[in-house]
Amino acid sequence: MCGIIGTIGSKLDRASFEKARDSLAHRGPDDFGIFIDENAGAMLGHRRLSIIDLSKAGHQPMESGDGRYVVTYNGEIYNYLELKDELKGQYEFKTKTDTEVLLAAYQVWGEKCLDKFNGMFAFAIWDTHEKKLFAARDRLGVKPFFYHVDGQKFSFASEIKALLALGVQAMPNENMIFDYLYHGLYDHTNETFFTGIQSLAPGHYLTWQNGELSTTKYWDAADIKLRQNLDEGEVRAELVNLLSDSIRLRFRSDVPVGVNLSSGLDSNSIYHFSLKVTGNSLHTFSMCSNTPEYNECELLNRILSDEQKKYWHTSTLEPEEVIGRIASLNQIQDQPYGGIPTIAYQKMVELTKSAGVTVLLEGQGMDELLAGYAYYRNPVSSIALSQDASQLVQRDVLDVSFVRRHGARKKVVFPTPFASDLLNAQYRDMRYTKLPRVLRFNDHATMAHGRELRLPFLDYRIVEFCFSLPVEYKIRDGRQKVILRDVMAGIVPEEVQATPKKGFGAIQTAWFREHLKGKVYAILDSESFKKRPFWDQTKLRESVDAFYSGKGDNSFFIWQCFNLEMWFKEYID
């Protein structure tokens, strides 16, 4: 788990490149390295967070045994031991790292190695003979990979800030700003909020050679086929086996592992399966609230044993902390992000340092995979099938000329590869909307503190299993995530099963009304904000005034104004 950076065809000097690399020091505080191929103007850089084989043997960039290939790699190949056994006799291993297994797999199998990897990863391999770069991102896009093309020059990095440090100009991408304000969408395309900076799509690899870029898809949930005539007992057993193996693999670590724990079914499922691996001495981390209706820790306090509570760490975000933390999170995220819940999440991650926990497991993904969101209950509803977050945005406050300039983007159409409306809604949320942005938020928030986040539910085998299931295994008699609930009966406390999702996000409206009013109006009254060409200032002010007079509970459009202005001040102005 690390930070990677590289540039091909560049005249950048070593000192400047190392400075850009070290802008990722938070992702890799344990070691750093550089590789230079002067003939091709190629530089690869690495910042290491040591997880597997803590020795100096894990130093990167790492060269293959014959010196032909050089890799800089961020992530984990969880099944690296199994692949290492498969590669014996075809490659002479010198380390105990998964990095060397990745390098060997590419040397032996080429791009087909991606089909064999069970993990989360973003990596780049430089072929010193063919002067060719091969880079890939994991199937679900858990690990980030940003890149920029400037004529004959190609640059990439784990975070946008590193590309800016390489000299890429920070220019706002008005297309993304429009999608954000008009549709409430972000992280839904390969574009970013910065003009010319792209994100490699999940399940894709790219090559760069002789100034030409090529991208290729190697995996997509849209290709999963629906299974029929299933035996329910066998389906339950298969899910148990998949979850058990996924968690077993994600406990492969030479540093301590903990779990992010909420009061919900998903994180509790991960936690209770993990207890089978560790016993009760498993560190857990939870976000609490002083507002009872949003406080997930009340339930956890009831269900955790006294022994389990010895390793339970809680964090509470106070409203007076929000403003101070917004600035730091702007620097961490590089792009607009998800609001107060993301701020609370970042504070919770800080607890891991004092607990000495470097790796965190989390239950992200199952709502998308097993239809856990409320609007999935009726898959033909307008909300379930909507292509954007139009119920949250306020389009009437946007400047008419701004909207007119982007008329072609006023309709968002995502692929619908399945015959089922439900599956199409799930696919949209997993591939384009809900999951991608949360993965980016959480990756940047955890890596800001040098912490690795692992997501057992996003094991590609579990994703393929869940997508292949008929609807009755997901929603039945008003129950959602049916198969997971059935499997976890008797394992996860009944009280967890019966408790509806709380979520931390609902508190945002209350805090904007009660605690952040002055800051909101300060933003609206600032000269810089008044000059932004996105809003009809009169209509926006009327809507904000209406919100503060108690009309409506939608604070998302206020967060959009707030967050976007702070982003402009941080990166553009």
Secondary structure, 3 states (H helix, E strand, C coil): CEEEEEEECCCCCHHHHHHHHHHHCCCCECEEEEEEEHHHCEEEEEEECCCCCCCHHHCCCEECCCCCEEEEEEEEECCHHHHHHHHECCECCCCCCHHHHHHHHHHHHHHHHHHCCCEEEEEEEEECCCCEEEEEECCCCCCCCEEEEECCEEEEECCHHHHHHCCCCCCECHHHHHHHHHHCCCCCCCECCECCEEECCCCEEEEEECCEEEEEECCCHHHCCCCCCCCHHHHHHHHHHHHHHHHHHHCCCCCCEEEECCCCHHHHHHHHHHHHHHCCCCCEEEEECCCHHHCCHHHHHHHCCHHHHCCEEEEECCHHHHHHHHHHHHHHHCCCCCCHHHHHHHHHHHHHHHHCCCEEECCCCHHHHCCCCHHHHCCCCHHHHCCCCCCCCCHHHECHHHHHHCHHHCCCCCCCCCCCHHHHHHHHHHHCCHHHHHHHHHHHHHHCCCCEEECHHHCHHHHHHHHHCCHHHCEECCEECHHHHHHHECCECHHHHHCCCCCCCCHHHHHHHHCCHHHHHHHHHCHHHHCCCCECHHHHHHHHHHHHCCCCCCCHHHHHHHHHHHHHHHHHC
